[in-house]
């Protein structure tokens, strides 16, 4: 009984995770290498902000 319950819970959680991941809007967007690099640089700038402030 415990084995069936644990299998059902874990598989149910994996189904929920897959469903939520597939609903993400950024799956439909393709970014080029330059766009990805620009996004990475801008996220670093936001994270560190101004120095000395």
C-alpha positions in Angstrom: 0.0 0.0 0.0 2.8 2.5 0.9 4.6 1.7 -2.3 1.6 2.4 -4.5 0.9 5.6 -2.6 4.5 6.9 -2.9 4.6 6.1 -6.6 1.4 7.9 -7.1 2.6 11.0 -5.2 5.9 11.2 -7.0 4.5 10.7 -10.4 1.7 13.2 -9.7 4.3 15.8 -8.7 6.3 15.1 -11.8 3.2 15.6 -13.9 2.4 18.9 -12.2 6.0 20.1 -12.8 5.9 19.1 -16.4 2.6 20.8 -16.9 3.8 24.0 -15.3 7.1 24.0 -17.3 5.2 23.5 -20.6 2.9 26.5 -19.8 5.8 28.9 -19.5 5.6 31.7 -22.1 9.3 31.8 -22.7 9.3 28.4 -24.4 7.9 30.0 -27.5 10.7 32.6 -27.8 14.0 31.8 -29.5 16.9 34.1 -28.6 20.1 34.2 -30.5 23.5 33.9 -28.9 23.9 37.7 -28.8 20.5 38.2 -27.1 21.4 35.7 -24.4 24.8 37.4 -23.8 23.1 40.8 -23.6 20.6 39.5 -21.1 23.4 37.9 -19.0 25.3 41.2 -18.9 22.3 43.3 -18.0 21.3 40.9 -15.2 24.9 41.2 -13.8 24.5 45.0 -13.9 21.2 44.9 -12.1 22.5 42.5 -9.5 25.7 44.5 -8.6 24.2 48.0 -9.2 26.4 51.0 -8.6 29.6 50.5 -6.7 30.2 52.7 -3.7 26.6 53.7 -3.3 
